[in-house]
């Protein structure tokens, strides 16, 4: 991927997190987010450094999961309806990656450029 642990740490600091970050945990979160996203999204151009939306979405997801470890039972805050719980990819992340959804073999022919399953 074109983003690094430093990018995630910068996002966390900008979001108000302070203190030393556990580099081992951040590295494991980054690896997990990359692996999970690759199952559902076409990330093939990840090494060319030109896809800012993709990188931004994955940085957001990594930061969100890192902050989640400091919350009880996955709750990250409240809104007008009550507690907000983290359960899957953030809706903003899904929106940024929506054009990259891999549908080959899942829902019939794919509209993107991923090779179809035989």
C-alpha positions as CSV (number, residue, x, y, z in Angstrom):
1,X,0.0,0.0,0.0
2,X,1.1,3.6,-0.5
3,X,0.2,4.6,3.1
4,X,2.3,4.0,6.1
5,X,2.0,3.6,9.9
6,X,3.1,7.3,10.1
7,X,0.0,8.3,8.0
8,X,-2.2,6.4,10.5
9,X,-0.5,8.0,13.5
10,X,-0.9,11.5,11.9
11,X,-4.6,10.8,11.4
12,X,-5.0,9.7,15.0
13,X,-3.2,12.8,16.3
14,X,-5.4,15.1,14.1
15,X,-8.4,13.3,15.6
16,X,-7.3,14.2,19.1
17,X,-5.4,11.1,20.2
18,X,-2.3,11.8,22.3
19,X,0.5,9.7,23.7
20,X,2.7,7.0,22.3
21,X,1.2,4.6,19.8
22,X,1.8,0.9,20.0
23,X,3.6,0.3,16.7
24,X,3.1,-3.5,16.9
25,X,-0.7,-3.1,17.2
26,X,-0.8,-0.5,14.4
27,X,1.2,-2.7,12.1
28,X,-1.2,-5.6,12.8
29,X,-4.2,-3.4,12.2
30,X,-2.8,-2.1,8.9
31,X,-2.1,-5.7,7.7
32,X,-5.6,-6.8,8.7
33,X,-7.3,-3.9,7.1
34,X,-5.3,-4.4,3.9
35,X,-6.1,-8.1,3.8
36,X,-9.8,-7.5,4.5
37,X,-10.2,-4.7,2.0
38,X,-8.4,-6.8,-0.7
39,X,-11.1,-9.5,-0.4
40,X,-13.8,-7.1,-1.4
41,X,-12.1,-4.3,-3.3
42,X,-9.8,-4.0,-6.3
43,X,-6.6,-2.5,-4.8
44,X,-4.3,-3.4,-7.6
45,X,-2.9,0.1,-8.2
46,X,-1.9,0.3,-4.5
47,X,1.9,0.7,-5.2
48,X,1.8,3.6,-7.6
49,X,1.0,6.3,-5.0
50,X,-1.7,8.0,-7.1
51,X,-4.8,6.7,-5.5
52,X,-5.4,9.2,-2.7
53,X,-9.1,8.2,-2.1
54,X,-8.2,4.5,-1.6
55,X,-5.3,5.4,0.8
56,X,-7.5,7.9,2.7
57,X,-10.2,5.3,3.2
58,X,-7.8,2.7,4.5
59,X,-6.1,5.2,6.8
60,X,-9.5,6.1,8.2
61,X,-10.3,2.4,8.8
62,X,-7.0,1.7,10.5
63,X,-7.3,4.7,12.8
64,X,-10.9,3.8,13.6
65,X,-9.9,0.2,14.5
66,X,-7.0,1.4,16.6
67,X,-9.2,3.8,18.6
68,X,-11.7,1.0,19.0
69,X,-9.3,-0.9,21.2
70,X,-9.7,1.8,23.8
71,X,-13.5,1.6,23.8
72,X,-15.6,-0.8,25.8
73,X,-17.4,-3.5,23.7
74,X,-16.6,-1.6,20.5
75,X,-18.6,1.5,21.3
76,X,-16.9,4.6,20.0
77,X,-19.3,7.4,21.0
78,X,-22.9,8.5,21.1
79,X,-25.2,10.3,18.7
80,X,-28.8,11.6,19.1
81,X,-30.1,8.0,19.0
82,X,-27.7,6.6,21.6
83,X,-24.4,4.6,21.6
84,X,-22.5,4.2,18.3
85,X,-21.0,0.8,17.9
86,X,-18.3,-0.2,15.4
87,X,-19.3,-3.4,13.6
88,X,-17.8,-3.4,10.0
89,X,-16.2,-1.0,7.5
90,X,-17.2,2.5,8.2
91,X,-19.9,3.9,5.8
92,X,-17.5,6.7,4.7
93,X,-14.8,4.1,4.0
94,X,-17.3,2.0,2.0
95,X,-18.3,5.1,0.0
96,X,-14.7,5.9,-0.9
97,X,-14.1,2.4,-2.0
98,X,-17.5,1.7,-3.7
99,X,-16.2,2.0,-7.2
100,X,-13.7,-0.7,-6.5
101,X,-16.1,-3.4,-5.3
102,X,-15.1,-6.8,-6.6
103,X,-18.3,-8.6,-7.7
104,X,-16.7,-11.3,-9.9
105,X,-18.0,-14.7,-8.9
106,X,-20.2,-13.2,-6.1
107,X,-23.1,-11.6,-7.9
108,X,-22.6,-12.5,-11.5
109,X,-20.4,-10.7,-14.1
110,X,-18.4,-7.8,-12.8
111,X,-18.5,-4.3,-14.2
112,X,-14.9,-3.6,-13.1
113,X,-11.6,-4.8,-14.6
114,X,-10.9,-7.7,-12.2
115,X,-10.5,-11.0,-14.1
116,X,-13.6,-13.2,-13.9
117,X,-13.5,-16.5,-12.1
118,X,-13.6,-19.5,-14.5
